[in-house]
Amino acid sequence: MAGAGVPVSFLAGMNRQIFFDPTAKTVENALRRILDNGGPVFSTLISGAVFFFLNVVKKQHLPEAACLPTPKRNLPGYPGNRAAAAIKAKYSKGCAA
């Protein structure tokens, strides 16, 4: 028995598709593709940024042997040095000193 008081022709029509909108389905599918592919990409970028940030923040001190020695300050020239005056005169010819 199909149904109490319901015509059989009405119940047969319920199984048919009445309306189909293909454009609505393509928008949903495109959105699903974007979200499905964007999730792992976004997750990878965020985890890489966190990893980089933690490595930058973490202070790694080099051992003293690996550090370069600090250069010593140069002493100022002796004002009475004749060699320096000769070199200065040689290269300043023709120039107003």
C-alpha positions, 0 to 999 in steps of 0.5 A: 500500500503506497499511502493512506488516501494519497494517490499513487501518481503523486508519490511517483512524482516525488522521486523526480528532480524538479529543479537543478541550478548548476551555477549554485553548485559550481560556486559551492564547489569552487569555495570548497576547493579554495578552502580545502587547498588553502587550509594546508598552505595557510597552516604551513606558512603559519608554522614556518613563521612561528619556527622562524620567530622562535629561532630568531628570539632564541639567544645563541651565544657563541663560545669565546674561542669562536668570537673575533678579537676586538680591534685595538684603537689606532693611536693618533699620529705624532705631530712632529712626524716628518715622514707624515708631513712629507707624504702629505706634501707630496700628495697635496701639490697644487691643492690649497691646503 
